[in-house]
Structure formats: structure tokens, C-alpha cells
Amino acid sequence: MAKAQELALRYKVELAGIEHSERPAEEYTEEKQVRRKTFQAKYVEWIVRKHFNVSMVYGCDGQLFVIGKPTDIAFAKWVTEFLEGEFPRLWTAWQKQTQCGQGARVNYFYGVYTGLDAKLTENKRRVEGEAIIEAQMAGNANIAANYQLAVVNDKKALESAVTRFHPNVRYTGRANINIRHHDAISAGHSAGRQININRPLGGGSNNRRLR
């Protein structure tokens, strides 16, 4: 997953260094999906919302509306499907190893979330820093300011798109996690930091393969 995130981030830094009129045109849109609400769904959604440039709105009868740029929606959908399988796979392996009860599952999943979130956050800072330095060395002195402006503008544009598609959307806070199994959280955190996606994903206007 770190490699996939790295290529996506580097592409965004490159776009920030291109004149606005020469950038690939991508309008914000939404895709309606039907998704079964799984035990791990909220943790997967926390990751996807924070790190993969989309927002999500739940409708009726299991409908999920994913809002973002088309390339981001496609990438986020693929990451979601992978993580929906990876969370229970990791839990099953750890439960078999430790013979713990089902009651530890929620804490284990929370640990997986915190571990993966930490990994992606650290990787984002590293990749952005490296890509900006490389662009500056190539002669683009304003890349850092341009990239930060692009990040702010993208965030505002995504928020506006959510409001445009769903003007009556209501936001709810996250439920508190009942911390009862510290060993499960620790094990999940370690497992989350080890998550990698090796299957290639072709896509994006830059025709790269994400691994």
C-alpha cells in the first residue's frame, strides 16, 4: 500500500508543478455503490477517507455514495475492497494463534487501523518531502507553495462537491472505542503497519501501475 500511495502522491506533486491550463481536467463526481456493512467497514472507511482523497455518504438500503475525482474514486474503491478482506484475514490468523475470544475483535481491528494509519501518515510526509525537494532541484522553486495551495484547494473542492451532491447530509462523530484488550490492540497495530498491497492497479491519466 505504501508504494501505491507513494506513486499517487508523487503524481499530485507533479501536477502542482504544471500550469493550471495544462493539467488533466478532472471534475468531481460521485459513484453509487451497494456495500454490505461489515464489522470492519468503519475502520476501512476511516483509512480511505483520510488518505485517499474521497468522501463517503451513506444512503438507504446499503447504498454508499463515494465522492471525488474519477481516478481517486477508482483507487479508493480498489483499496476498500482489499482492506475489507485484509482486516478479517489478519484477525483470523491472530485469533487462531492466540485462541482469544471474539470479544477481542473490535480492539484488534482498531489496532490494525491505528497501525496502518500511522504507516500511511509517515509515508505521506516522507514522499511529499522527497518529491518537493526533487522538483526544486529540477528548477521548480515554487513547487512547495504550489503543492500546499493545491492540497487546500482540493480539500475545499471535495467539501463543496459533497454539499452539491448531498445538500442535506448530516455528519456524525466517531463512536468511542471500548478498550478492553490491550494485547489485541498492540498486535493489531503491528499487523497494520505491515500491510502491503502487491496487486497492480493500472489507471490514472499518467498511465502508471500502482503496487
Secondary structure, DSSP 8 states (H G I E B T S, - for coil): -HHHHHHHHHHHHHHHTS-GGGS-----EEEEEE----TTHHHHHHHHHHHSS-EEEE-STTEEEEEE-HHHHHHHHHHHHHHHHHHHHHHHHHHHHH---GGGHHHHHHHHHHHHHHHHHHHHHHHHHHHHHHHHHTT-TTHHHHHHHHHHHHHHHHHHHHHHH-TT-------------HHHHHHHHHHHHT----S-EEETTTTEEE-
